[in-house]
Amino acid sequence: MNIAFFSTQKYELPFFEQSTRDHRDIKITYFEQALSEQTAILANGFDAICIFVNDTVNATVIEQLASQGINTILLRCAGFNNVDLPAAKAHNLKVLRVPAYSPEAVAEHCIALMLTLSRKTHKAYNRVREDNFDLNGLLGFNLHNKTVGIVGCGKIGLALCNILNGFGANVLVCDPYAQPGNYTITDIDTLLSQSDVISLHCPLTEQTHHLINDEAFSKMKTGVMLINTSRGALLNSKACISALKTKKLGYLGLDVYEQESELFFKNHSDEINQDDIFSRLVSFKNVLVTGHQGFFTQEALTEIANTTLLNALEVNEGRPLTNEVL
């Protein structure tokens, strides 16, 4: 199987090269370019493509891929909302993903965002480097005894529940498929109204698009902390800005952003940011943004590479497909 690997980052190469070292029947060609209508031609002559979260796989791209002989789409991530599944089905393209590479990695990143925002360690770090040891403006709060609402209790949400139980937090969960555990299962309105901290861990669907909007903010406590490490479009960014301005939203931690495909995973330090909404968001002192690095651990990258290789081998050898989306 010859695989065209799009949106290649140099940090991925050692993990995929190690994973494929003993499999001569799998050949990967790495492209730095993201997959799009303009770059799909690069896949000509390959059997499969391997893509990440911000590659564009719409109906036009899929039609072009199919005409070039592509029969498989390998996602090296869990989410697949960037793939037009009906179009893939119409062209008989297999779609496989990495369903769970390290739930703990993302859950621990959530905790890092929570603690950084609540204890203001990022501000303290900068102060101390300038010999400023003044504590004024750094007052934080305990996670112990706070109510933390988790929207979506899959593997990542469950991992976060386990960590929060160690902090002594009161954990609420809203998920139609949640099983009983060391948390309280409740409805979304109750979670929004009772939580001091809210963390989002649900997939992006038509039902969850802009789940957090003006109406949702109106139900929340004043000064609530909101964390999103799932998909950017779960939040209405303009609604977040309004909530920050009125102080309804006291803390915002983001590892994802609705229009991140134009920003994340690239160095734009020598450019002028053209995204006015993003610029406004990061201008607030109580907003912390990381560039989709929640998954970014050695353990997660190893699992991503190994599972992607497994998916490729199963297709290549005609075996049952463990991680098939379509």
C-alpha positions as CSV (number, residue, x, y, z in Angstrom):
1,M,0.0,0.0,0.0
2,N,1.3,3.4,-1.0
3,I,0.1,6.2,1.3
4,A,0.1,9.9,0.7
5,F,0.6,11.5,4.1
6,F,-0.7,15.1,4.2
7,S,-0.1,17.9,6.7
8,T,3.1,16.3,7.8
9,Q,4.7,17.7,11.0
10,K,8.4,16.9,11.7
11,Y,7.4,15.7,15.2
12,E,5.4,12.9,13.7
13,L,8.1,11.4,11.5
14,P,10.1,9.5,14.1
15,F,6.9,7.8,15.4
16,F,5.6,6.7,12.0
17,E,9.1,5.7,10.8
18,Q,9.5,3.5,13.8
19,S,6.0,2.0,13.4
20,T,6.4,1.1,9.8
21,R,10.1,0.0,10.0
22,D,9.3,-3.7,9.8
23,H,6.5,-3.5,7.3
24,R,8.0,-3.2,3.8
25,D,4.6,-3.6,2.2
26,I,3.5,-0.2,3.6
27,K,5.2,2.8,1.9
28,I,4.5,6.4,3.1
29,T,5.3,9.6,1.2
30,Y,5.2,12.7,3.4
31,F,3.8,16.0,2.2
32,E,3.9,19.1,4.3
33,Q,0.9,20.5,2.4
34,A,-2.6,20.1,3.9
35,L,-5.1,18.2,1.8
36,S,-7.4,20.5,-0.1
37,E,-9.0,20.9,-3.5
38,Q,-5.8,22.5,-4.7
39,T,-3.4,19.8,-3.3
40,A,-5.4,16.6,-3.9
41,I,-3.5,16.1,-7.1
42,L,-0.5,15.1,-5.0
43,A,-2.3,11.9,-4.2
44,N,-2.3,10.7,-7.8
45,G,-0.9,7.2,-8.1
46,F,-1.3,6.4,-4.4
47,D,-3.6,3.8,-2.8
48,A,-4.5,5.7,0.3
49,I,-4.2,9.0,2.0
50,C,-3.4,9.8,5.7
51,I,-4.9,13.0,7.0
52,F,-5.2,15.0,10.2
53,V,-8.0,17.1,11.8
54,N,-7.7,20.2,9.6
55,D,-7.3,18.6,6.2
56,T,-10.2,19.3,3.9
57,V,-12.0,16.2,2.6
58,N,-15.2,17.5,1.1
59,A,-17.2,16.1,-1.8
60,T,-15.0,17.7,-4.4
61,V,-11.8,16.5,-2.9
62,I,-13.2,13.0,-2.5
63,E,-14.4,12.9,-6.1
64,Q,-10.9,13.9,-7.2
65,L,-9.2,11.3,-4.9
66,A,-11.4,8.5,-6.2
67,S,-10.7,9.4,-9.8
68,Q,-7.0,9.2,-9.0
69,G,-7.3,5.6,-7.6
70,I,-7.5,6.3,-3.9
71,N,-9.5,3.7,-2.1
72,T,-8.8,4.4,1.6
73,I,-8.8,7.4,3.9
74,L,-6.7,6.9,7.0
75,L,-7.4,9.5,9.8
76,R,-4.6,9.8,12.3
77,C,-7.1,11.3,14.8
78,A,-10.3,10.4,16.5
79,G,-12.6,13.0,14.9
80,F,-13.9,12.7,11.4
81,N,-16.2,15.7,11.0
82,N,-13.9,17.1,8.3
83,V,-14.7,14.1,6.0
84,D,-17.8,14.1,3.8
85,L,-18.9,10.6,4.7
86,P,-21.8,10.3,2.2
87,A,-19.5,11.3,-0.6
88,A,-16.9,8.8,0.6
89,K,-19.6,6.1,0.6
90,A,-20.8,7.0,-2.8
91,H,-17.2,6.5,-4.2
92,N,-16.6,3.3,-2.2
93,L,-13.8,4.8,-0.1
94,K,-13.0,3.2,3.2
95,V,-12.6,5.6,6.1
96,L,-10.7,4.5,9.2
97,R,-9.6,6.5,12.3
98,V,-7.7,6.3,15.6
99,P,-10.5,6.2,18.1
100,A,-8.6,6.6,21.3
101,Y,-4.9,7.3,21.3
102,S,-4.5,8.6,24.8
103,P,-7.5,9.8,26.7
104,E,-5.3,10.6,29.6
105,A,-3.2,13.0,27.5
106,V,-6.2,15.2,26.7
107,A,-7.7,14.9,30.2
108,E,-4.4,15.9,31.8
109,H,-4.2,18.9,29.4
110,C,-7.7,20.0,30.6
111,I,-6.4,19.9,34.2
112,A,-3.3,22.0,33.1
113,L,-5.6,24.6,31.6
114,M,-7.9,24.6,34.6
115,L,-5.0,25.0,37.1
116,T,-3.1,27.6,35.0
117,L,-6.2,29.7,34.7
118,S,-7.3,29.3,38.3
119,R,-3.9,29.8,39.9
120,K,-2.6,32.2,37.2
121,T,0.8,30.4,37.0
122,H,1.4,31.8,33.5
123,K,1.2,35.3,34.9
124,A,3.4,34.4,37.9
125,Y,6.0,32.9,35.6
126,N,6.4,36.1,33.7
127,R,6.4,38.3,36.9
128,V,9.2,36.3,38.6
129,R,11.4,36.5,35.4
130,E,11.2,40.2,35.9
131,D,11.9,40.0,39.7
132,N,8.4,40.9,40.5
133,F,7.2,38.8,43.4
134,D,4.0,40.7,44.1
135,L,1.0,38.4,44.7
136,N,-1.7,41.0,44.1
137,G,-3.7,39.9,41.0
138,L,-2.8,36.3,41.4
139,L,-5.5,35.1,43.7
140,G,-6.9,31.8,42.7
141,F,-9.4,29.2,43.9
142,N,-9.4,25.5,44.8
143,L,-10.7,22.7,42.6
144,H,-11.5,20.9,45.8
145,N,-15.2,21.0,46.6
146,K,-15.9,22.8,43.3
147,T,-18.6,21.5,40.9
148,V,-17.2,20.5,37.6
149,G,-19.5,19.7,34.7
150,I,-18.3,17.4,32.0
151,V,-20.3,17.4,28.7
152,G,-19.6,14.1,27.1
153,C,-18.3,11.2,29.0
154,G,-16.5,9.0,26.5
155,K,-12.9,7.8,27.2
156,I,-11.5,11.3,27.6
157,G,-14.4,12.5,29.7
158,L,-14.2,9.5,31.9
159,A,-10.4,10.0,32.3
160,L,-11.0,13.6,33.4
161,C,-13.7,12.4,35.9
162,N,-11.1,10.1,37.5
163,I,-8.6,12.9,37.8
164,L,-11.1,15.4,39.2
165,N,-12.2,12.8,41.8
166,G,-8.7,12.9,43.1
167,F,-8.9,16.6,43.5
168,G,-12.1,16.2,45.6
169,A,-14.3,17.9,43.1
170,N,-18.1,17.3,42.7
171,V,-18.4,16.0,39.2
172,L,-21.5,16.3,37.1
173,V,-21.8,14.5,33.7
174,C,-24.2,15.1,30.8
175,D,-24.1,12.3,28.3
176,P,-27.0,10.2,27.0
177,Y,-24.7,7.1,27.0
178,A,-23.1,7.6,30.4
179,Q,-22.9,4.7,32.7
180,P,-23.1,5.0,36.5
181,G,-19.8,6.0,38.1
182,N,-18.1,8.2,40.6
183,Y,-20.1,11.2,39.4
184,T,-23.6,12.5,39.1
185,I,-25.4,12.1,35.7
186,T,-27.6,15.0,35.0
187,D,-29.2,17.0,32.1
188,I,-27.5,19.8,30.3
189,D,-29.5,22.7,31.9
190,T,-28.7,21.5,35.4
191,L,-25.0,21.1,34.5
192,L,-24.8,24.6,33.1
193,S,-26.5,26.2,36.0
194,Q,-24.7,24.4,38.8
195,S,-21.1,24.0,37.5
196,D,-18.2,26.3,38.6
197,V,-16.1,24.7,35.8
198,I,-17.5,23.3,32.5
199,S,-15.4,21.1,30.2
200,L,-16.5,19.9,26.8
201,H,-15.8,16.4,25.5
202,C,-18.4,15.6,22.9
203,P,-18.0,15.2,19.1
204,L,-19.0,17.9,16.7
205,T,-22.4,17.1,15.1
206,E,-25.3,19.0,13.8
207,Q,-26.8,18.7,17.3
208,T,-23.7,19.9,19.2
209,H,-22.6,22.7,16.8
210,H,-22.5,25.9,18.8
211,L,-23.8,24.0,21.8
212,I,-22.4,26.8,23.9
213,N,-24.1,30.0,22.7
214,D,-25.8,33.0,24.2
215,E,-28.7,31.0,25.6
216,A,-26.2,28.5,27.3
217,F,-24.2,31.3,28.9
218,S,-27.4,32.8,30.3
219,K,-27.9,29.6,32.3
220,M,-24.4,29.6,33.8
221,K,-23.1,31.0,37.0
222,T,-21.4,34.4,36.8
223,G,-17.6,33.9,36.7
224,V,-17.8,30.3,35.4
225,M,-14.7,28.6,33.9
226,L,-15.1,27.0,30.5
227,I,-12.7,24.6,28.9
228,N,-12.8,23.2,25.4
229,T,-10.4,20.6,24.1
230,S,-12.8,18.8,21.8
231,R,-13.8,20.7,18.6
232,G,-13.8,24.5,18.2
233,A,-17.3,24.7,16.7
234,L,-18.9,23.5,19.9
235,L,-18.5,27.1,21.0
236,N,-20.0,30.2,19.4
237,S,-16.9,32.4,19.6
238,K,-18.9,35.7,19.4
239,A,-21.1,34.5,22.3
240,C,-17.9,33.8,24.2
241,I,-16.6,37.3,23.6
242,S,-19.9,38.8,24.8
243,A,-19.8,36.6,27.9
244,L,-16.2,37.6,28.7
245,K,-17.1,41.3,28.3
246,T,-20.0,41.0,30.8
247,K,-17.9,38.8,33.2
248,K,-20.4,36.0,33.0
249,L,-17.5,34.0,31.7
250,G,-14.7,34.4,34.2
251,Y,-12.1,32.0,32.6
252,L,-11.8,30.5,29.2
253,G,-9.3,27.8,28.3
254,L,-9.2,26.6,24.6
255,D,-7.1,24.0,22.9
256,V,-9.3,24.2,19.8
257,Y,-10.8,27.0,17.8
258,E,-13.6,27.1,15.2
259,Q,-11.4,28.5,12.4
260,E,-8.2,26.9,13.6
261,S,-7.4,25.3,10.2
262,E,-6.1,28.7,9.1
263,L,-4.0,29.2,12.2
264,F,-2.9,26.1,14.2
265,F,0.1,23.8,13.5
266,K,1.9,26.6,11.7
267,N,4.3,29.5,12.7
268,H,2.6,32.8,12.0
269,S,4.9,34.9,14.2
270,D,6.0,37.1,11.3
271,E,2.5,37.7,10.0
272,I,-0.4,39.9,11.0
273,N,-3.3,37.9,12.2
274,Q,-6.3,38.4,9.9
275,D,-8.8,36.6,12.2
276,D,-10.4,39.5,14.2
277,I,-12.5,37.1,16.4
278,F,-9.4,35.1,17.5
279,S,-7.5,38.3,18.1
280,R,-10.3,39.6,20.3
281,L,-10.5,36.4,22.2
282,V,-6.8,36.2,23.1
283,S,-6.8,39.9,24.1
284,F,-8.7,39.0,27.3
285,K,-6.4,38.4,30.3
286,N,-8.6,35.6,31.5
287,V,-8.3,33.6,28.3
288,L,-5.7,30.9,27.7
289,V,-5.3,29.3,24.3
290,T,-3.0,26.4,23.3
291,G,-2.7,25.3,19.7
292,H,-4.4,21.9,19.7
293,Q,-1.7,20.3,21.8
294,G,-3.9,18.4,24.1
295,F,-3.0,15.1,22.4
296,F,0.7,15.9,22.2
297,T,2.5,13.4,24.3
298,Q,5.0,10.7,23.5
299,E,2.4,8.0,24.5
300,A,-0.3,9.5,22.3
301,L,1.9,9.9,19.2
302,T,3.1,6.3,19.6
303,E,-0.5,5.0,19.7
304,I,-1.5,7.2,16.7
305,A,1.3,5.8,14.6
306,N,0.7,2.2,15.7
307,T,-3.1,2.3,15.2
308,T,-2.8,4.0,11.8
309,L,-0.4,1.3,10.7
310,L,-2.8,-1.4,12.0
311,N,-5.6,0.2,10.0
312,A,-3.5,0.3,6.8
313,L,-2.4,-3.4,7.3
314,E,-6.0,-4.5,7.8
315,V,-7.1,-2.9,4.5
316,N,-4.0,-4.0,2.6
317,E,-4.4,-7.6,3.8
318,G,-8.2,-7.8,3.5
319,R,-8.7,-8.4,7.2
320,P,-11.8,-7.2,9.2
321,L,-11.5,-3.4,9.9
322,T,-11.2,-2.7,13.6
323,N,-11.5,1.1,13.4
324,E,-13.7,1.6,10.4
325,V,-15.9,4.7,10.3
326,L,-17.3,3.9,6.9
